[in-house]
Amino acid sequence: MNKLKVTIFALLAMFVFTGCSLKKNDNDLIKINDTVITKNEFDKAYESVTTNNMFSQMGIDLKKDPDNVFALMIREKVVSELIVKALLNEEMEKNKITVSKEELENAEKDIIGKFGSKEQFMQVLKVNGVTYDKFKKDIEEEIKLKKFVDSIAMVSVGESEAKKYYNENLDKFKYPKRVRASHILIAANPEQIAAKIKEDNKDITEEELAAKLSEKMNELKNKAEALQAKVKKVPSSFAKVAKENSQDTASAIRGGDLGFFAKEEMVEAFANKAFSMAPNTISEVVQTPYGFHIIMVTDRNEAGVLSFEQSKKDIINYLESLDKVDILKNKIEALRKDAKIEYYDESYNPENIQKKIKESSVPKTNMQQFGEQNQTDKK
């Protein structure tokens, strides 16, 4: 059902607005109507994409080879997004689309409230490497974008349309057997630990490495077992102990709570143990590739189907979001068609980039992997 929780901003994540320069100089790359995109702005946007670990895992260094087919594909993507940003910013400014202080504060309170407290929310931002100022800016631009779409056409989905969608897509509302659990994690990835030992001991032998690794893993396991004994003795302390000790920081701020999950959503050892436990029980220490876990099951749900009444609000929001996305896409196409676009450097012209891509070659498996990652990023 979470798949239905779609917003315009999420579906069109490329529209993360930035200011654009207005003065022509040697750093300018592209002029869209009265807005200029600079080389610095392009480099910043390009860098945010190419730092993705996926490329290094594939053995591709995009910085060393700017004419690599992947680098060209990203260049085209970034250029297109920057052009769209400029067009939308110009149009919203023309239509005086603004966000009031009250609107922004209400949106912030609504989002923060879902995390329990501002302290917990700030911890989530920290874990994800997002500053509070960046969060506020993103929220402001999301509100502005929604108001802009509403200024073009108001969208309203009725209950009958939502019911029709529900009846035609019942499989989307089925859910498997699930458990709700909390956990305390003592991180212990053998490969990472071995790499750190090697880094600190350049001339270490394989035998010495194996011994040090075994010693470190036993030390971490003992730490987990001590925590397990502590919460087993006083189960009501589990949330407090998780907040203070769990190295899964995302769940630690919630007292280790992972929410409800299906068996296939977790690694095998963790899932097998959690699904074998009764509510309000605590497991022995369980080892997975992530480390040592102490699991506390708090609830269980049998498989079933969400009712229409349970799903109605999400369905309406989802269908309205899809309609708004179509409205925005059509508006962008119209703006691009009427825009005056000048490329100061023709190597950034999407048509020329496309020509170079066609002239390039890339192993099919790598291309498929890139395409699959692109689709995942868009979800």
Secondary structure, DSSP 8 states (H G I E B T S, - for coil): -GGG---HHHHTTT------B-S--TTEEEEETTEEEEHHHHHHHHHHHHT-HHHHHTT--TTT-TTSHHHHHHHHHHHHHHHHHHHHHHHHHHTT----HHHHHHHHHHHHHTTSSHHHHHHHHHHTT--HHHHHHHHHHHHHHHHHHHHH------HHHHHHHHHHTGGGGEE--EEEEEEEEEE--HHHHHHHHHHH-TT--HHHHHHHHHHHHHHHHHHHHHHHHHHHH-GGGHHHHHHHH-S-HHHHTTTTEEEEEEGGGS-HHHHHHHHTS-TTEE---EEETTEEEEEEEEEEE--EE--HHHHHHHHHHHHHHHHHHHHHHHHHHHHHHH--EEESSGGG-HHHHHHHHHH----HHHHHHHHHHHHHHH-
